[in-house]
Amino acid sequence: MTNNSTKSVALQSEAETAIHVLDDWFDPIEAGLRDRVREFIQAMIEGELEAALSRPRYARRPKEACENADGASGVTGHRHGHRLRSLLGTFGRVEIAVPRARLDATEGRTTEWKSTALRAYQRRTKQADSLIAGAYLAGTNTRRVRRALTAVFGGAVSKDTVSRVWRKVKGDWDAWNARSLAAAPIIRLILDGTVVRVRLDRKATSIVLLVVLGVREDGHKVLLAVKNMGGETGEAWRMVLDDLVKRGLRRPELLIVDGGAGLEQALAALWGDVPTQRCTVHKHRNLLAHAPQRLHDEVSADYNDMIYATSPAEIEARRRAFLRKWRLKCKAVADSLDEAGDRLFTFTQLPCNQWKSVRTTNAIERLHEEFKRRIKTQTVLPSAETAAMLFWALLAAGQITMRKVDGWQTLNQKLAAKPIDLAA
């Protein structure tokens, strides 16, 4: 039978060579180090056992120990062979002969000696687990981690290994969700939600992650909560907020929100008298939704001139001009601006150097963008809890960092008595 392939032998040979193009990059330093790793680990564990038995291998019990058998220097057990263990580390995979021993216990019994350096059933070093988890958090999906870390682990990492390592993070995730917030010096909250795709009941489903950021007295932003919910309803937000209060979160001095009805309802029931800033970017989108396409540039120009004015008096004057113009040109746009009320201009009660960080919920929006960029290769996350945990882990592992808010030097200043005059 003839071969119908149109690919030439030369091209096939070139492709096969390209796969192994890096195989000849021999490094004698790496090779020599890895050859010594097995000896070093075995010597370390042998030394640990010798300390437990108070004698080196093949040594007899010292005479002084015989006379004082209850002292710390006495022989406390006996060896009985070795057990082969496979260990994966940043040095690759090695086979180790781990010594075994029985230690004397009370009532003539003995117990199996256990190494503290190499835990029971341990198959990977903590540094290896950290490297695998870090590669996953950097945006590499489980199937690509094997290729990404082949040079380090010698191809010994599978997607199942990555999944097992990731599940070990859950213990830290549970502890973070239960931590006390009573001592946290939080003075402001930024609240928003984002939609992600996860697999529920074997089907790709959109869920909402409700995110709460806190601003400390020193200006640093901290993640307080990230919960997976079916939507941004009042009940969903109230569950998130009640959990924060239950864990000791103090009443904030300022709230920064996106203006969603569910969030507004939850905050009104819990902190109805706390000053609130509506996100100016979300309101901009609302205005454009009420205007025909041909007017979008004009609406944006007028709105930005108002929001980004340099003084409260100038903002007040431009707001009145905006309403007069758009009530005649497109009443729905003016009504949408009126709907926000004075909460769209709460930032004017603060020092001007804080306006940039208070006007919007961009602090959370940036986290959303970074999060979605890193999960782009996965398309659909395996579960709803995985989505929330991954969002938290990106910050906890330092893959995403947050800087201080603008104007943090004046955070101790209280809000002025009254925002701009809304009479138009």
C-alpha positions in Angstrom: 0.0 0.0 0.0 1.4 3.4 -1.0 1.8 6.3 1.4 -0.5 9.2 0.6 1.1 11.7 3.0 2.1 15.0 1.4 4.6 15.7 4.1 8.2 15.1 3.0 10.6 13.0 4.9 12.9 16.0 5.3 10.2 18.0 6.9 9.3 15.2 9.2 12.9 14.8 10.3 13.1 18.6 10.9 10.0 18.6 13.0 11.3 15.7 15.1 14.6 17.4 15.6 12.9 20.6 16.7 11.2 18.8 19.6 14.5 17.7 21.1 16.5 20.9 20.2 17.3 21.6 23.8 18.2 18.1 24.8 21.9 18.7 24.0 22.2 21.6 26.4 24.1 19.5 29.0 25.0 21.4 32.2 27.7 19.6 34.3 26.8 21.7 37.4 23.1 20.7 37.3 24.1 17.0 36.6 26.7 16.9 39.4 24.3 18.5 41.9 21.5 16.1 41.1 23.8 13.1 41.5 24.6 14.2 45.0 21.1 14.9 46.1 20.3 11.2 46.9 23.4 10.9 49.0 22.6 14.1 50.9 19.0 13.2 51.6 19.8 9.7 52.8 22.7 11.1 55.0 20.3 13.7 56.5 17.7 11.1 57.4 20.3 8.7 58.8 21.6 11.5 61.0 18.1 12.1 62.3 17.7 8.4 63.2 21.1 8.3 64.9 20.0 11.2 67.1 16.8 9.4 68.0 18.7 6.2 68.9 21.6 8.0 70.5 24.1 5.9 68.5 25.4 5.6 65.0 24.6 2.7 62.7 26.2 -0.7 63.8 27.3 0.9 67.2 26.7 -0.9 70.5 25.0 0.5 73.5 27.5 2.6 75.6 28.3 1.2 79.0 27.3 4.4 80.8 23.9 4.3 79.0 23.4 0.7 80.3 23.9 1.9 83.9 21.4 4.8 83.3 18.9 3.4 80.9 16.2 5.9 81.8 18.5 8.9 80.7 18.3 10.7 77.4 21.6 9.1 76.3 20.3 5.5 76.5 19.4 3.4 73.4 15.7 3.9 72.7 15.1 1.3 70.0 16.6 -0.7 67.1 16.9 -0.5 63.4 15.2 -3.0 61.0 16.1 -2.4 57.4 15.2 0.2 54.8 12.2 1.2 52.7 12.5 2.6 49.2 10.8 6.0 48.7 10.4 8.1 45.6 10.7 11.8 46.1 10.1 14.6 43.5 11.8 17.9 44.1 13.2 20.8 42.2 16.2 18.5 41.7 14.1 16.0 39.8 12.9 12.5 40.9 15.1 10.4 43.1 14.8 7.0 44.8 15.8 7.1 48.5 16.5 4.2 50.8 14.8 5.4 54.0 16.0 3.7 57.2 13.4 2.0 59.4 13.5 1.6 63.2 11.4 0.7 66.2 11.5 3.0 69.3 10.9 1.7 72.8 7.6 2.8 74.3 5.8 2.2 77.7 4.8 -1.2 78.9 7.3 -3.0 76.7 5.8 -1.9 73.5 7.5 -0.3 70.5 6.4 2.3 67.9 7.6 2.9 64.4 10.1 5.7 64.0 9.0 8.5 61.7 11.3 11.1 60.1 10.3 14.7 60.5 12.3 15.7 57.4 10.5 13.3 55.1 6.9 12.9 56.2 4.9 9.7 55.8 3.5 9.3 52.3 5.3 12.5 51.1 6.0 12.2 47.4 7.1 15.8 46.7 9.0 18.5 48.5 7.2 21.6 49.6 9.4 23.6 47.1 8.2 21.4 44.3 4.6 21.9 45.3 5.1 25.6 45.5 6.7 25.7 42.0 3.8 23.6 40.5 1.1 25.8 42.2 3.0 29.0 41.0 3.1 27.8 37.4 -0.7 27.1 37.6 -1.4 30.5 39.1 0.6 32.2 36.5 -1.9 31.2 33.9 -0.7 27.7 32.8 -3.5 25.2 32.8 -3.1 21.7 34.3 -2.3 20.0 31.0 0.5 22.5 30.1 2.3 22.5 33.4 4.0 19.2 32.5 5.5 20.8 29.4 6.4 24.0 31.3 8.2 22.2 34.1 9.7 19.3 32.1 13.2 20.7 32.4 13.0 20.9 36.2 11.1 17.7 37.0 12.2 15.5 34.1 8.6 15.2 32.8 7.4 13.7 36.1 4.5 16.1 36.6 1.1 15.2 35.2 -2.2 17.2 35.2 -3.4 15.0 38.0 -0.4 15.9 40.1 -1.2 19.6 39.5 -4.8 19.0 40.6 -3.6 17.2 43.8 -1.2 20.0 44.6 -3.9 22.6 44.0 -6.3 20.8 46.4 -3.7 21.1 49.2 -4.2 24.9 49.0 -7.8 24.4 50.2 -6.7 24.2 53.8 -5.2 27.7 53.6 -8.3 28.9 51.8 -10.6 27.6 54.5 -8.5 29.2 57.2 -8.5 32.5 55.3 -12.3 32.4 55.1 -12.7 31.9 58.8 -10.1 34.4 60.1 -11.0 37.1 62.5 -11.3 40.7 61.3 -11.8 42.3 64.7 -8.3 43.7 64.7 -8.2 44.8 61.1 -7.9 48.6 60.8 -10.4 48.8 57.8 -11.9 52.3 57.2 -13.3 51.9 53.7 -14.9 49.1 51.6 -15.0 48.7 47.8 -17.6 46.2 46.6 -18.2 44.8 43.2 -18.9 41.5 41.4 -17.6 39.7 38.3 -18.9 36.9 36.1 -16.9 33.7 35.4 -17.6 30.5 33.6 -17.5 27.3 35.7 -18.6 23.7 35.2 -21.7 22.8 37.2 -23.5 19.5 36.7 -21.2 18.8 33.7 -22.3 22.0 31.9 -20.6 25.4 31.5 -22.5 27.9 33.7 -21.9 31.5 34.4 -21.7 32.5 38.1 -20.9 35.7 39.9 -18.0 36.2 42.3 -18.8 38.9 44.9 -15.6 40.7 45.9 -15.0 42.9 48.9 -11.8 45.0 49.2 -10.9 46.9 52.3 -8.7 50.0 52.6 -6.6 50.1 55.8 -5.7 53.2 57.8 -2.2 53.1 56.2 -3.7 53.1 52.7 -3.0 49.5 51.8 -5.8 47.5 50.1 -6.6 44.0 51.4 -9.0 41.4 50.0 -11.6 40.7 52.7 -14.0 38.3 50.9 -14.6 36.6 47.6 -17.7 34.4 47.4 -19.3 32.5 44.5 -23.0 33.3 44.1 -25.7 32.8 41.5 -26.1 36.6 41.0 -25.7 40.0 42.6 -29.0 39.9 44.5 -29.7 41.7 47.8 -29.8 38.3 49.6 -26.4 37.2 48.1 -24.7 40.5 49.1 -26.3 40.4 52.5 -24.9 36.9 53.2 -21.4 38.1 52.3 -21.7 41.3 54.5 -23.2 39.4 57.4 -20.3 36.9 57.4 -17.8 39.8 57.5 -19.6 41.5 60.4 -19.8 38.1 62.2 -16.0 37.8 62.0 -15.6 41.2 63.6 -15.4 43.7 60.7 -15.9 47.2 62.1 -18.4 49.8 60.6 -16.6 51.5 57.7 -16.3 55.2 57.2 -17.0 55.1 53.5 -18.4 52.7 50.9 -17.5 52.6 47.2 -20.1 50.6 45.1 -21.0 50.0 41.5 -24.7 51.0 42.0 -26.2 47.6 41.5 -29.7 47.3 43.0 -29.0 44.2 45.1 -25.9 45.7 46.7 -27.7 49.0 47.4 -30.5 47.0 49.1 -28.1 45.0 51.3 -26.0 48.1 52.3 -29.2 50.1 53.1 -30.3 47.4 55.6 -26.9 47.1 57.2 -25.1 50.4 57.0 -27.8 52.8 55.7 -26.1 55.9 57.3 -22.6 55.3 56.0 -21.4 57.7 53.3 -21.4 56.0 49.9 -19.7 56.8 46.6 -21.3 55.5 43.4 -18.7 54.4 40.8 -18.5 57.2 38.2 -17.4 54.7 35.5 -20.5 52.5 36.0 -22.7 55.7 35.8 -20.9 56.7 32.6 -21.9 53.3 31.1 -25.5 53.9 32.3 -25.7 57.3 30.6 -24.4 55.8 27.3 -27.0 53.1 27.5 -29.8 55.7 27.5 -28.4 57.7 24.5 -28.4 56.8 20.8 -25.0 55.7 19.4 -24.4 59.0 17.5 -24.5 61.0 20.8 -22.1 58.8 22.8 -19.0 60.9 22.1 -20.9 64.1 23.1 -22.3 62.5 26.3 -18.9 61.2 27.2 -17.2 64.6 26.7 -19.7 66.5 28.8 -19.7 63.8 31.6 -15.9 63.7 31.8 -15.7 67.5 31.9 -18.0 67.4 34.9 -16.5 64.4 36.8 -12.9 65.3 36.3 -13.2 69.0 37.1 -10.7 70.2 39.7 -12.9 71.7 42.4 -16.3 71.1 43.9 -17.6 74.4 42.7 -16.6 73.7 39.1 -18.2 70.2 39.3 -21.4 71.8 40.6 -21.5 74.3 37.8 -20.8 71.7 35.1 -23.4 69.3 36.5 -26.1 72.0 36.2 -25.0 72.7 32.6 -25.1 69.0 31.8 -28.7 68.6 33.1 -29.9 71.7 31.3 -28.4 70.6 28.0 -29.5 66.9 28.1 -33.0 67.5 29.4 -33.6 69.2 26.1 -31.5 66.9 23.9 -32.1 63.5 25.5 -34.1 63.5 28.7 -33.3 59.9 29.5 -29.6 60.8 29.9 -30.4 63.6 32.3 -32.8 61.4 34.3 -30.1 58.7 34.6 -27.7 61.3 36.1 -30.3 62.5 38.5 -31.0 58.9 39.6 -27.5 58.7 41.2 -28.2 61.8 43.3 -25.4 63.2 45.6 -23.9 59.8 46.1 -22.1 60.2 42.7 -20.3 63.2 44.1 -19.4 62.0 47.6 -15.7 62.2 46.6 -15.9 66.0 46.6 -16.2 65.9 50.4 -12.6 64.5 50.6 -9.2 66.1 49.9 -8.5 66.4 46.2 -5.5 64.0 46.3 -8.0 61.2 47.2 -10.5 61.8 44.4 -8.8 59.4 41.9 -9.0 56.4 44.2 -12.5 57.1 45.6 -14.4 58.0 42.4 -14.5 54.4 41.0 -14.4 50.7 41.9 -11.4 50.4 39.5 -9.4 48.7 42.3 -11.6 45.6 41.9 -12.1 46.0 38.2 -8.3 45.7 37.8 -8.3 42.5 39.8 -11.1 41.1 37.6 -9.0 41.8 34.5 -5.9 40.2 35.9 -8.0 37.2 37.1 -9.6 36.7 33.7 -6.3 37.1 31.9 -4.8 34.2 33.9 -7.8 31.9 33.5 -8.1 32.6 29.7 -6.3 29.3 28.9 -8.8 27.3 30.9 -12.0 28.8 29.4 -14.2 27.0 32.0 -13.1 26.5 35.6 -13.8 23.0 37.1 -16.1 24.3 39.9 -17.5 27.4 41.5 -15.4 27.0 44.6 -12.3 26.7 42.5 -13.0 30.0 40.9 -13.2 31.8 44.2 -10.2 30.0 45.6 -8.1 30.8 42.5 -9.1 34.5 42.8 -7.8 34.6 46.4 -4.7 32.5 45.6 -3.5 34.9 43.0 -3.3 37.6 45.6 -2.1 35.4 48.4 0.7 34.1 46.3 1.8 37.5 45.1 0.9 36.9 41.5 -1.3 40.0 41.7 -0.2 42.9 43.9 -2.1 45.9 45.1 -0.5 49.3 45.8 -1.7 51.9 48.3 -4.6 54.1 47.4 -3.9 57.6 46.1 -3.9 60.2 48.8 -3.3 57.7 51.6 -1.5 60.4 53.6 -4.8 62.2 54.3 -7.0 59.2 55.1 -7.3 60.4 58.7 -9.3 63.4 57.5 -13.1 63.1 57.9 -15.6 63.8 55.1 -16.8 67.4 54.8 -20.3 68.2 56.1 -22.1 68.3 52.7 -21.4 67.4 49.1 -22.2 69.7 46.2 -25.6 71.5 45.9 -27.8 69.4 43.6 -30.3 72.1 42.9 -30.4 72.7 39.2 
